[in-house]
Amino acid sequence: MGFLGFALNTGVMRVFAVGWVALMIFGFVGATKAAKGDFAHPLFKSQVLLHVMALGLLVAVIIKAFM
């Protein structure tokens, strides 16, 4: 959420930040419903992994910008 505030304030990577928040909201709600509240369900785990990969992409872009 902090990255979303930064992106909206500066205009840097605004689409990525808004899309990531939307993916988090719809993804976690949908995965929780489909898994019937079981956090150990593979669908929920894959949703968490998806967001870890998005965080990795964000870190890679930031590192590339400063090198």
C-alpha positions as CSV (number, residue, x, y, z in Angstrom):
1,M,0.0,0.0,0.0
2,G,3.0,2.3,0.6
3,F,4.2,1.7,-2.9
4,L,0.7,2.6,-4.2
5,G,0.8,5.9,-2.3
6,F,4.2,6.7,-3.7
7,A,3.2,5.8,-7.2
8,L,0.1,8.0,-7.1
9,N,2.0,10.9,-5.6
10,T,4.9,10.8,-8.0
11,G,3.3,9.2,-11.1
12,V,6.1,6.6,-11.3
13,M,4.8,3.1,-12.2
14,R,1.2,4.1,-11.4
15,V,-0.3,1.4,-13.6
16,F,1.8,-1.4,-12.0
17,A,0.9,-0.2,-8.5
18,V,-2.8,0.0,-9.1
19,G,-2.8,-3.3,-10.9
20,W,-0.9,-5.0,-8.1
21,V,-3.4,-3.8,-5.4
22,A,-6.3,-4.9,-7.6
23,L,-4.6,-8.3,-8.1
24,M,-4.1,-8.6,-4.4
25,I,-7.7,-7.8,-3.5
26,F,-9.4,-9.9,-6.1
27,G,-6.8,-12.7,-5.9
28,F,-6.8,-13.2,-2.2
29,V,-10.6,-12.9,-1.9
30,G,-11.1,-15.4,-4.8
31,A,-8.5,-17.8,-3.5
32,T,-9.9,-17.7,0.0
33,K,-13.4,-18.4,-1.3
34,A,-12.3,-21.3,-3.5
35,A,-10.1,-22.8,-0.8
36,K,-13.0,-22.4,1.7
37,G,-10.9,-20.5,4.2
38,D,-8.1,-23.0,4.2
39,F,-4.8,-21.1,4.1
40,A,-2.8,-24.3,3.5
41,H,-4.7,-24.9,0.2
42,P,-2.5,-25.0,-2.9
43,L,-4.5,-22.2,-4.6
44,F,-4.0,-19.8,-1.7
45,K,-0.3,-20.7,-1.6
46,S,0.1,-20.0,-5.3
47,Q,-1.6,-16.6,-4.8
48,V,1.0,-15.8,-2.1
49,L,3.8,-16.9,-4.5
50,L,2.4,-14.7,-7.3
51,H,2.7,-11.7,-5.0
52,V,6.2,-12.7,-4.0
53,M,7.1,-12.8,-7.7
54,A,5.6,-9.4,-8.3
55,L,7.6,-8.0,-5.4
56,G,10.7,-9.5,-6.9
57,L,9.9,-7.8,-10.3
58,L,9.5,-4.5,-8.5
59,V,12.8,-4.9,-6.7
60,A,14.5,-5.8,-10.0
61,V,13.1,-2.7,-11.7
62,I,14.3,-0.5,-8.9
63,I,17.8,-2.0,-8.9
64,K,18.0,-1.6,-12.7
65,A,16.9,2.0,-12.4
66,F,19.8,2.8,-10.0
67,M,22.5,1.0,-12.0
